[in-house]
Structure formats: structure tokens, C-alpha cells
Amino acid sequence: MGLVTLIVTVFEGLGIISALVALFYPRTSQGAIAWIIALLAIPYIAVPLFWIFGRTKFHGYVSARQKGDSKLAHIAERLRQNDENFDNFPAYFQSRLLALKKLAKLPYTHGNELQLLVDGHNTFDSIFAGFAAARHYILVQFFIVHDDQIGREFKHRLVQMAREGIRIYFLYDEIGCRMLPLAYWQEMRSAGIHVSSFHSTRGIWNRFQINFRNHRKIVIVDGHTAWIGGHNVGDEYLGRSKRFGHWRDTHIRIKGPAALGVQLSFVEDWHWATNEQLLNLCWQPEKEKKNGHTVLIIPSGPADEFETASLMVQQAIQEATERFWIASAYFVPDEGVMQALRLAALRGVDVRILIPDTIDHYLPYFSVFSIAGDMIKAGIHIYRYKKGFLHEKVFVVDNAAAAVGTANLDNRSFRLNFEITAICLGDKFVAQVAAMLEKDFAFARKMTLRQVNQRPLWFKLLSRAAYLAAPVQ
């Protein structure tokens, strides 16, 4: 057998094996069909791509978390024990809360103080004030960090706090921060800051896990205050980019017992990345405040048993009776979310979707036009934000709940990224988020069926092709 024949035989065999894997372990039916056709037709190209981009689960994380032993599990159980306070809610509402609680595997906590942070200056001013108030430790996790003006200020403040004796742990995504010079981290380490990448590819069997990302943006101070939301550390997030101009984003500051849920998410990620257990932290819930808010922290990611982020959004849509408003930087929903949105609109719910008009990534931009027509026909209102770039990840359900987090409405957030979301209950905070979104809608243009249908043929074909590529976006 010649060398060429051997190579062809090996790739065709690997193509068949890979096609069987795609058949039995698909992320979506759409993705499975696409991969199977490619693996059987062009195995020489499709096989290596499949083992990089086609993996359905982030292997190793679950076992690492469980191996971290009973100690991490014990902390989660202690947090759950603080939760059996459902007496504040009517019986019909308790059943609605239960599904999200099971997805989160964390408790609802009561008496939290919430601050809505609109855009970058408010967010970083709040985070920096939190740094200054730290007495014991600071935990930091970001998807993207740049060595620019805000990036250097962020580093300088952390170095200063470390020199004052504050313990600091910084976790970053190696793909999101791939352009950052090593000197940036070296300066932190020299000051005594513990720094680690997320190490998606840690372990001999995980070398090809490069398509997974840790997309969480988290800051925690002393276990009692946490920040999560859409901002990364970079000048563009403060509107300093010539390309994007005004950058519209949202963060949330949580002070109270819910911060421990955010802290547990960080500790689990740190354990995966470093095999170290950060147990010498504060795990005592801060005393609940009267008239405070009820909050559920929902970490989600490709190591979950279920598709947590997608199910979270579907549950929120199904519970809406008056309105479901959502803002997302990328809108390429899976079939379950699309059907839930259509049904909500058909039963009379005011469904509004806010997405950017500015192009950031071409695939999600074009994908929207492939599904917008059917969504509009069902009564869904799609708005394109015109005042700069929209990057926030927020939704509102009736007057009952609002969510702020890191997850977009796309395949990557649903199945490939580690994300985190805060579900917040309470009329006061929901009203604040709704008012913020109303201002955003005022700077947006509503898409019409006529505009979608009048697109040229080449644009429609490109949009459809982009949508078919959704499983790897």
C-alpha cells in the first residue's frame, strides 16, 4: 500500500468514526447534519476541524470540580442551606423559581443591595472604589484585557492593593488575552498577585479544546461585593475606540449574600485552571438588608449537564405574560429559544429584541437577517441600536425579574462559553432596568418586514449561509 493510499484510508476511516461521534453527541441537529456531510465528503479537511470546533463538552472541568473534593461541594451545600426561605413568595411563584434554581445549583439569596452600572465609566469607577475598600482579598476574572489606558490603570490599582497586603487572584482567558504582552502579567506577579490563564487545553486529552472560552467578567471583594456584566478591560469599553465610538454596555454591582454565588463560580474556575483550592476566603453571608433584592446567580458553560444558558432564557420567556425585553450583542438563537419567543409574541407578550447595528463580527450580523422575517411575522419587535456599539446582555420579564450577565443569545454563549448571569427579583430594580432599556430603544431603529424582504439576493444567500454556520459561531 502506497503512502498516499494509506493517508486516504486513514482519513476516510477517521471521517467515519468522527461522523458517528457527531451523530451520537451533537450540539444541535443542524450542526450534526453539517458535520456528518463534511466528515464523509471531505474528511481531509473536516476531521481536524471537527476535533477542534465540533466538540460538544468541555472535558475535565466536571471531574476537576468534583475531585476538588468534597470541600467545594460542602461550600455549595452551605450556600444552599441558606436558601429555604421561599415563604416570601406565593405558591404559584415558587414553582417558577424552582426550575432556574435547579439549573444554577445555587440558592436564591435575599436582602441583596443592587446597583445598575450603565456604561464603562460608571462600571470601572465602581470597581475601583471596591478595590480601595478591600480589606482581605480581591478576585478578578475577565475574558479580554488590553494593555491600554484603562488596562494599565486596572493593573496599577491592583498592584497598589497587593503592596498594601491585599491578596489578589486574577484569572484570564488565554484566547481573549492572546495579544496581551507577557510583561503585563509579570508586573502583577512581581507584586505578589496570583495570575493564571483559564487553561482550556489543560490535560492530555484536552489539547483541542481551543474553541471553548471563559467569557465571564467577574470582580469580588472580600466575599461580600461582586461585579458582573458585559465590560471587559479595554479602552473601547469606555467609548475610546475610533472604530466603534460610543460603547453601550451594562454591569451590575451586588452587595450581599448573592456575592458568594459569584465567588463559588470563580473558585471552581480557579481550581480547574490551577488545581488549587481557594478555601481560605470568606464564606459567611453578609447580613441581609431589609427591603433588599432576591438574587439567583446562574453560572453556565459547556461542562454543564444541561444547556443551562439556553434553558434559562427559555424559562424566562415562558414565564412572561406582559413583556420580555432582551438586549444582546449577538442574536443567533437556537430553535428552542426562537420557538419560545414566537409563542410569547403570539400569546400577546410584548417581545422586544435589541441588537447592534454596527458590525463587530460578520457571521452573527448577517445571520440575523435569515431569521428576522419569520420573527417579525410572529409579532416580535427587533431593534437595531444606532448610537455606537451595543454590547450589553440584559433581559426583563414583566415587572417581576431582570437579568444582567455575560451571555449573548447565540450558540457560543449557549454551548461553548463559560458565562454567568444574575437573575434579580423585585419591582424597584426591574423598573430601573426597564427604564434603561427604554432609553436604548429610543436610540434604535425598528426592523420591518419590508426592509428584510427588499435585501438583494446575494445578501439573502449570505445571510442564510451565515446562519447555517451558527453552530461554530
Backbone torsions as a table, in degrees:
resi	resn	phi	psi	omega
1	MET	NA	126.9	-179.8
2	GLY	-73.2	164.3	-177.9
3	LEU	-60.9	-43.9	-179.1
4	VAL	-62.2	-44.2	179.6
5	THR	-62.1	-40.4	178.8
6	LEU	-62.3	-45.2	-179.6
7	ILE	-62.7	-43.8	179.0
8	VAL	-60.9	-45.7	-179.0
9	THR	-62.0	-43.4	-180.0
10	VAL	-62.3	-46.9	-178.4
11	PHE	-66.8	-37.4	178.3
12	GLU	-66.7	-38.4	176.2
13	GLY	-65.2	-44.0	177.1
14	LEU	-64.1	-34.5	177.4
15	GLY	-62.7	-41.9	179.1
16	ILE	-66.4	-45.8	179.0
17	ILE	-61.1	-44.2	-179.7
18	SER	-65.4	-36.3	178.1
19	ALA	-63.9	-37.3	176.9
20	LEU	-66.3	-39.2	176.1
21	VAL	-62.2	-44.3	178.7
22	ALA	-63.5	-32.1	179.7
23	LEU	-71.0	-42.1	-173.8
24	PHE	-90.6	-21.8	-177.7
25	TYR	-129.3	60.7	-177.8
26	PRO	-84.0	152.4	168.4
27	ARG	-78.9	-42.6	176.4
28	THR	-143.8	159.0	176.3
29	SER	-62.3	-40.6	177.9
30	GLN	-58.0	-46.3	179.7
31	GLY	-67.7	-39.1	-179.7
32	ALA	-61.4	-46.0	-179.5
33	ILE	-61.6	-45.3	-179.1
34	ALA	-61.5	-45.0	-179.2
35	TRP	-66.2	-43.4	-177.7
36	ILE	-60.8	-45.4	178.9
37	ILE	-60.5	-46.6	-178.4
38	ALA	-65.7	-41.3	-177.1
39	LEU	-66.6	-33.7	179.5
40	LEU	-84.0	-30.6	-176.2
41	ALA	-86.3	-42.6	-177.3
42	ILE	-134.2	64.3	-175.3
43	PRO	-60.4	-28.3	-177.2
44	TYR	-63.1	-31.6	178.6
45	ILE	-96.3	-42.9	-170.5
46	ALA	-73.3	-33.4	-176.3
47	VAL	-60.9	-53.5	178.6
48	PRO	-63.0	-36.3	177.9
49	LEU	-64.5	-39.0	-178.9
50	PHE	-62.4	-42.5	-176.6
51	TRP	-76.9	-8.2	172.4
52	ILE	-98.2	-47.3	-172.7
53	PHE	-104.5	-11.8	-173.2
54	GLY	-98.9	-0.8	-177.8
55	ARG	-66.6	137.8	-173.9
56	THR	-93.8	-22.5	-176.6
57	LYS	-133.1	148.5	175.8
58	PHE	-86.6	102.4	-171.7
59	HIS	-79.5	142.5	174.8
60	GLY	101.8	-32.5	-174.3
61	TYR	-63.1	-45.4	-177.4
62	VAL	-62.9	-46.3	-178.8
63	SER	-65.6	-36.0	177.9
64	ALA	-64.4	-39.5	-179.3
65	ARG	-66.9	-42.2	-179.2
66	GLN	-72.8	-36.4	177.5
67	LYS	-64.5	-26.3	-178.2
68	GLY	-68.1	-5.9	153.5
69	ASP	90.0	-179.4	-175.4
70	SER	-61.1	-19.9	-175.1
71	LYS	-66.6	-46.2	176.9
72	LEU	-64.7	-41.1	179.5
73	ALA	-62.8	-37.0	-179.6
74	HIS	-65.2	-38.1	178.3
75	ILE	-63.9	-45.4	178.6
76	ALA	-60.5	-39.6	179.9
77	GLU	-66.1	-38.5	177.2
78	ARG	-62.2	-39.8	178.3
79	LEU	-65.2	-40.8	-179.6
80	ARG	-65.2	-32.1	-179.2
81	GLN	-66.2	-21.2	179.2
82	ASN	-80.1	1.0	-168.2
83	ASP	-104.4	-6.0	-169.4
84	GLU	-76.6	34.9	-178.9
85	ASN	-97.6	51.7	-177.8
86	PHE	-83.2	1.6	-176.0
87	ASP	-62.2	-22.3	-178.2
88	ASN	-70.2	-15.8	-173.0
89	PHE	-109.6	145.1	173.8
90	PRO	-60.1	155.3	-175.5
91	ALA	-58.5	-41.3	-177.9
92	TYR	-64.9	-29.4	-178.2
93	PHE	-78.8	-28.9	-179.6
94	GLN	-60.6	-40.8	-179.6
95	SER	-65.1	-33.6	177.8
96	ARG	-67.3	-38.2	-178.9
97	LEU	-71.6	-26.8	-171.7
98	LEU	-63.1	-42.1	-176.7
99	ALA	-61.0	-45.7	-179.6
100	LEU	-66.7	-36.6	178.2
101	LYS	-62.2	-40.8	179.2
102	LYS	-67.7	-36.7	176.7
103	LEU	-64.7	-42.7	-176.5
104	ALA	-72.1	-30.7	-172.3
105	LYS	56.9	31.1	176.3
106	LEU	-139.5	161.7	-176.5
107	PRO	-88.9	157.6	160.9
108	TYR	-70.8	136.9	175.7
109	THR	-120.6	149.4	-172.9
110	HIS	-113.6	159.3	175.5
111	GLY	76.2	32.0	179.3
112	ASN	-90.7	144.2	173.2
113	GLU	-95.6	126.8	-176.6
114	LEU	-117.9	141.1	174.2
115	GLN	-130.8	121.6	177.4
116	LEU	-82.5	126.3	-176.4
117	LEU	-113.6	109.3	-175.5
118	VAL	-97.4	115.8	176.6
119	ASP	75.0	171.7	-165.8
120	GLY	-67.8	-42.0	-176.3
121	HIS	-62.8	-44.6	178.4
122	ASN	-62.8	-40.4	-177.7
123	THR	-65.1	-51.4	-176.0
124	PHE	-72.6	-31.2	173.4
125	ASP	-60.3	-41.9	179.7
126	SER	-67.6	-44.2	178.8
127	ILE	-62.7	-43.2	-179.5
128	PHE	-65.6	-36.0	175.3
129	ALA	-64.6	-35.7	175.9
130	GLY	-64.9	-41.1	176.0
131	PHE	-56.5	-48.2	-175.8
132	ALA	-63.6	-27.9	-177.9
133	ALA	-87.6	-6.8	-176.6
134	ALA	-63.3	139.9	178.3
135	ARG	-116.5	-21.9	-175.4
136	HIS	-128.9	-53.1	-175.6
137	TYR	-156.1	160.2	176.4
138	ILE	-134.0	131.3	175.3
139	LEU	-112.2	130.4	-175.0
140	VAL	-131.7	135.2	177.8
141	GLN	-146.5	124.2	178.4
142	PHE	-140.0	148.9	176.7
143	PHE	-74.5	-44.9	-178.1
144	ILE	-125.7	134.1	171.0
145	VAL	-133.1	131.8	178.3
146	HIS	-112.0	150.4	175.1
147	ASP	-91.2	66.7	-179.8
148	ASP	-126.1	-161.5	-173.8
149	GLN	-58.8	-53.1	-179.0
150	ILE	-71.0	-33.5	178.2
151	GLY	-63.0	-41.3	179.5
152	ARG	-72.2	-36.0	176.6
153	GLU	-65.6	-40.8	178.0
154	PHE	-58.6	-47.7	179.2
155	LYS	-62.8	-45.4	-178.0
156	HIS	-58.7	-43.4	-178.4
157	ARG	-67.4	-38.2	178.3
158	LEU	-68.0	-41.7	178.2
159	VAL	-61.0	-41.9	179.0
160	GLN	-61.5	-43.7	-180.0
161	MET	-67.2	-36.8	178.6
162	ALA	-63.2	-39.9	179.8
163	ARG	-69.1	-18.5	175.9
164	GLU	-89.1	3.5	174.9
165	GLY	99.3	6.6	179.0
166	ILE	-82.9	130.0	175.8
167	ARG	-74.2	133.1	-176.9
168	ILE	-133.1	133.5	176.3
169	TYR	-124.2	126.6	-175.6
170	PHE	-124.5	120.1	179.4
171	LEU	-115.6	131.3	-178.5
172	TYR	-134.0	157.6	176.6
173	ASP	-86.5	126.2	-174.0
174	GLU	-68.0	-26.0	177.5
175	ILE	-79.1	-45.9	179.3
176	GLY	-62.4	-30.0	-177.8
177	CYS	-108.0	23.2	-173.6
178	ARG	-63.7	-23.7	-178.3
179	MET	-91.0	-2.4	-176.8
180	LEU	-77.6	131.2	-179.6
181	PRO	-67.5	147.0	-179.4
182	LEU	-60.4	-28.1	-178.9
183	ALA	-60.6	-28.7	179.5
184	TYR	-60.5	-49.2	-178.9
185	TRP	-73.8	-33.6	-178.5
186	GLN	-63.2	-36.9	177.9
187	GLU	-64.8	-38.6	177.3
188	MET	-65.2	-47.3	-178.5
189	ARG	-61.9	-36.9	179.0
190	SER	-63.1	-26.6	178.9
191	ALA	-87.2	-0.5	178.7
192	GLY	96.2	8.3	179.0
193	ILE	-80.4	134.4	177.1
194	HIS	-83.4	117.5	-175.1
195	VAL	-123.6	136.7	175.9
196	SER	-150.8	145.6	167.4
197	SER	-78.0	165.5	-178.7
198	PHE	-71.6	-23.4	177.4
199	HIS	59.3	58.4	178.6
200	SER	-56.7	-31.9	-173.6
201	THR	-97.9	16.2	-179.5
202	ARG	-64.1	134.2	180.0
203	GLY	102.9	144.4	-173.4
204	ILE	-62.4	-30.2	-177.3
205	TRP	-91.8	1.4	-174.0
206	ASN	-113.7	18.6	-175.3
207	ARG	-63.4	-21.3	-176.2
208	PHE	-104.4	16.8	-178.5
209	GLN	-82.6	31.1	-174.1
210	ILE	-76.5	-10.5	179.1
211	ASN	-83.5	-10.2	176.9
212	PHE	-88.1	147.2	-179.1
213	ARG	-132.4	148.3	167.0
214	ASN	-98.3	101.6	-170.7
215	HIS	-95.7	6.8	-176.9
216	ARG	-72.4	145.6	173.3
217	LYS	-125.1	108.1	-169.3
218	ILE	-136.2	138.7	165.5
219	VAL	-134.1	135.4	177.4
220	ILE	-133.5	134.4	178.3
221	VAL	-120.0	117.7	172.6
222	ASP	56.2	19.0	176.0
223	GLY	77.8	-2.7	-177.4
224	HIS	-114.0	-13.4	-179.2
225	THR	-135.4	134.4	-178.8
226	ALA	-136.9	150.9	176.1
227	TRP	-125.1	130.1	171.5
228	ILE	-140.5	155.4	178.5
229	GLY	160.4	-156.2	-171.0
230	GLY	-90.5	-15.1	-174.1
231	HIS	-76.3	133.1	163.3
232	ASN	-97.6	-177.7	-179.8
233	VAL	-98.2	98.7	-179.3
234	GLY	-171.3	152.1	-176.3
235	ASP	-61.9	-31.6	-179.4
236	GLU	-61.7	-26.6	-178.2
237	TYR	-76.2	-6.9	172.7
238	LEU	-110.2	15.0	176.9
239	GLY	78.7	21.8	-176.7
240	ARG	-96.3	5.6	-178.5
241	SER	-88.0	130.9	176.6
242	LYS	-68.0	-32.7	-178.7
243	ARG	-68.1	-45.2	-172.9
244	PHE	-101.1	-24.4	-177.3
245	GLY	66.8	-134.5	-179.2
246	HIS	-58.7	130.0	180.0
247	TRP	-111.4	114.3	-177.2
248	ARG	-95.0	114.7	-176.3
249	ASP	-148.0	165.7	-176.3
250	THR	-140.1	136.6	173.6
251	HIS	-126.5	170.4	175.7
252	ILE	-138.5	140.4	173.6
253	ARG	-105.8	126.5	-177.9
254	ILE	-117.8	120.4	176.4
255	LYS	-118.8	116.9	-177.4
256	GLY	143.5	-167.7	-174.3
257	PRO	-62.9	-24.7	179.7
258	ALA	-65.4	-22.1	178.2
259	ALA	-60.0	-26.9	179.7
260	LEU	-68.9	-30.0	175.0
261	GLY	-65.6	-39.5	176.3
262	VAL	-66.2	-40.6	-179.8
263	GLN	-63.5	-40.9	179.1
264	LEU	-63.3	-39.3	176.6
265	SER	-59.5	-45.0	178.8
266	PHE	-62.5	-44.3	-177.2
267	VAL	-62.4	-39.5	177.5
268	GLU	-64.8	-42.8	177.7
269	ASP	-64.0	-40.7	-179.9
270	TRP	-65.2	-38.7	179.0
271	HIS	-63.3	-42.2	176.9
272	TRP	-61.2	-45.0	-172.4
273	ALA	-71.0	-35.5	-170.0
274	THR	-121.6	-12.0	-173.6
275	ASN	64.8	20.7	177.2
276	GLU	-106.4	145.7	178.1
277	GLN	-105.2	120.1	177.7
278	LEU	-92.4	78.0	-176.6
279	LEU	-96.5	-16.9	-178.2
280	ASN	-84.5	55.4	179.2
281	LEU	-123.3	170.6	176.7
282	CYS	-78.9	121.4	177.4
283	TRP	-118.5	12.6	177.7
284	GLN	-89.1	117.8	-178.9
285	PRO	-58.7	137.6	175.0
286	GLU	-65.5	145.8	-177.9
287	LYS	-55.9	132.0	-177.1
288	GLU	-67.1	144.2	179.6
289	LYS	-96.1	140.8	175.8
290	LYS	-64.1	141.5	-179.8
291	ASN	64.3	17.9	176.2
292	GLY	-78.2	175.5	-175.2
293	HIS	-95.9	152.8	172.9
294	THR	-92.1	131.5	-174.3
295	VAL	-134.9	138.8	171.5
296	LEU	-119.0	126.1	175.9
297	ILE	-93.5	125.4	-179.0
298	ILE	-119.3	96.9	169.1
299	PRO	-75.7	144.6	179.4
300	SER	-143.1	157.0	179.8
301	GLY	175.1	175.5	-174.6
302	PRO	-72.6	-3.0	174.8
303	ALA	-93.7	-4.7	-177.1
304	ASP	-70.4	153.2	175.9
305	GLU	-64.9	-41.0	178.4
306	PHE	-113.1	169.3	176.3
307	GLU	-82.5	81.2	-167.3
308	THR	-57.4	-48.2	-174.7
309	ALA	-64.5	-43.6	178.5
310	SER	-63.3	-45.0	179.9
311	LEU	-66.0	-35.2	176.7
312	MET	-59.3	-47.7	-179.0
313	VAL	-66.8	-42.5	179.1
314	GLN	-60.9	-42.3	178.9
315	GLN	-63.2	-42.4	179.8
316	ALA	-62.3	-42.7	179.6
317	ILE	-64.1	-43.7	-177.8
318	GLN	-64.5	-28.3	-179.6
319	GLU	-82.2	-13.5	-177.6
320	ALA	-70.2	133.7	176.2
321	THR	-118.3	-21.3	-178.0
322	GLU	-119.1	-48.1	-178.5
323	ARG	-151.4	148.2	168.6
324	PHE	-137.6	107.0	178.5
325	TRP	-111.7	135.3	-179.5
326	ILE	-142.6	138.7	174.8
327	ALA	-116.3	131.8	-177.2
328	SER	-148.5	136.5	179.4
329	ALA	-66.9	-31.6	-179.4
330	TYR	-131.2	128.8	-176.4
331	PHE	-124.0	89.4	174.4
332	VAL	-135.5	69.2	-171.9
333	PRO	-69.5	156.1	174.6
334	ASP	-79.0	175.4	-174.2
335	GLU	-62.4	-37.8	-179.9
336	GLY	-61.7	-44.9	179.4
337	VAL	-67.9	-41.4	179.6
338	MET	-61.2	-43.8	179.9
339	GLN	-65.9	-39.4	178.6
340	ALA	-63.4	-40.1	177.9
341	LEU	-64.3	-44.0	179.3
342	ARG	-61.6	-47.0	-178.3
343	LEU	-63.1	-39.4	178.2
344	ALA	-61.9	-44.9	178.9
345	ALA	-64.2	-40.3	-178.4
346	LEU	-66.9	-27.5	178.2
347	ARG	-90.8	9.9	171.9
348	GLY	98.5	5.8	177.7
349	VAL	-74.2	139.2	176.4
350	ASP	-77.2	97.3	-177.5
351	VAL	-100.6	119.8	178.7
352	ARG	-128.1	134.9	179.6
353	ILE	-122.2	124.6	-178.9
354	LEU	-111.4	121.3	-178.2
355	ILE	-132.3	162.8	-179.3
356	PRO	-74.5	150.6	172.0
357	ASP	-93.7	-24.8	178.3
358	THR	-75.7	138.2	180.0
359	ILE	-82.2	123.9	173.7
360	ASP	-108.4	-55.6	174.0
361	HIS	-124.0	133.6	-171.1
362	TYR	-70.3	-38.8	-177.1
363	LEU	-59.5	-53.0	178.1
364	PRO	-65.9	-30.6	178.6
365	TYR	-62.0	-48.7	-178.5
366	PHE	-74.1	-30.7	-177.7
367	SER	-58.8	-36.4	-177.6
368	VAL	-55.5	-40.1	-175.3
369	PHE	-70.1	-17.1	177.9
370	SER	-75.5	-27.2	-176.3
371	ILE	-113.9	-10.0	-174.1
372	ALA	-62.5	-39.2	-177.4
373	GLY	-58.2	-51.0	-179.9
374	ASP	-63.8	-35.7	179.5
375	MET	-66.5	-43.1	-179.8
376	ILE	-65.7	-39.6	178.4
377	LYS	-60.0	-32.2	-179.6
378	ALA	-78.7	-6.8	179.1
379	GLY	101.2	12.1	179.3
380	ILE	-85.8	136.0	-179.4
381	HIS	-99.0	119.1	-180.0
382	ILE	-110.3	123.9	-178.4
383	TYR	-115.5	139.9	177.2
384	ARG	-110.2	118.5	-175.2
385	TYR	-71.7	129.0	-172.1
386	LYS	-104.7	-19.5	-173.6
387	LYS	-90.0	71.9	-177.9
388	GLY	90.3	-154.8	-176.7
389	PHE	-105.4	130.7	179.7
390	LEU	-94.6	125.0	-177.1
391	HIS	-130.3	0.0	-175.4
392	GLU	-71.2	155.6	178.5
393	LYS	-128.9	93.4	-169.8
394	VAL	-142.2	143.9	167.6
395	PHE	-145.6	158.6	-179.4
396	VAL	-128.6	134.8	176.3
397	VAL	-117.1	112.0	-179.6
398	ASP	49.9	-137.6	172.5
399	ASN	-107.3	17.4	-168.8
400	ALA	-101.4	-35.9	-172.2
401	ALA	-147.9	149.7	173.9
402	ALA	-139.0	147.5	-179.4
403	ALA	-126.6	139.2	173.2
404	VAL	-132.7	132.7	-179.0
405	GLY	-169.0	-150.0	-174.5
406	THR	-116.8	-5.9	-172.3
407	ALA	-89.2	131.5	171.9
408	ASN	-90.6	173.3	176.6
409	LEU	-94.1	67.6	178.7
410	ASP	-149.0	170.8	-176.6
411	ASN	-60.2	-37.2	-177.9
412	ARG	-62.9	-46.2	179.0
413	SER	-70.3	-33.4	-178.2
414	PHE	-74.4	-32.1	-168.2
415	ARG	-133.8	-15.9	-173.1
416	LEU	-117.0	-23.3	-175.4
417	ASN	-104.7	146.9	164.6
418	PHE	-82.3	123.9	-176.2
419	GLU	-129.3	172.8	175.1
420	ILE	-150.4	138.9	-176.4
421	THR	-136.0	140.8	173.1
422	ALA	-105.4	117.5	173.7
423	ILE	-93.2	119.0	-173.0
424	CYS	-116.4	127.6	179.6
425	LEU	-106.4	147.0	178.7
426	GLY	130.6	129.4	-174.2
427	ASP	-56.8	-40.4	-173.1
428	LYS	-63.3	-50.9	-178.5
429	PHE	-69.3	-39.2	178.5
430	VAL	-59.2	-40.5	179.0
431	ALA	-62.8	-37.8	178.5
432	GLN	-64.7	-44.4	-179.6
433	VAL	-66.5	-41.6	178.9
434	ALA	-62.3	-41.6	178.5
435	ALA	-64.3	-38.6	177.4
436	MET	-62.3	-44.5	-179.5
437	LEU	-67.1	-35.4	177.3
438	GLU	-61.0	-38.6	175.5
439	LYS	-64.8	-37.9	178.0
440	ASP	-65.7	-41.3	178.6
441	PHE	-61.5	-31.3	-179.6
442	ALA	-65.8	-22.7	178.5
443	PHE	-102.1	20.5	-176.2
444	ALA	-122.5	158.2	177.0
445	ARG	-109.8	127.6	-178.3
446	LYS	-78.1	129.6	177.7
447	MET	-73.6	142.7	178.1
448	THR	-118.5	157.9	179.2
449	LEU	-62.6	-36.2	179.7
450	ARG	-63.0	-43.4	179.4
451	GLN	-61.8	-39.5	179.7
452	VAL	-67.6	-45.6	-176.1
453	ASN	-70.1	-26.2	-177.6
454	GLN	-83.3	-0.4	177.2
455	ARG	-63.0	142.7	179.6
456	PRO	-63.6	160.6	-176.3
457	LEU	-58.1	-42.9	-178.8
458	TRP	-60.5	-36.3	180.0
459	PHE	-68.2	-41.6	179.7
460	LYS	-64.6	-41.2	178.5
461	LEU	-64.9	-41.6	178.9
462	LEU	-64.9	-40.2	179.2
463	SER	-63.3	-42.1	-179.5
464	ARG	-67.5	-41.0	178.2
465	ALA	-63.5	-39.7	178.6
466	ALA	-63.9	-41.0	-179.9
467	TYR	-66.7	-37.4	178.3
468	LEU	-64.8	-22.7	177.0
469	ALA	-86.4	6.9	-176.7
470	ALA	-53.3	-38.6	-178.3
471	PRO	-59.0	-21.5	179.9
472	VAL	-113.9	9.4	179.4
473	GLN	-73.3	NA	NA
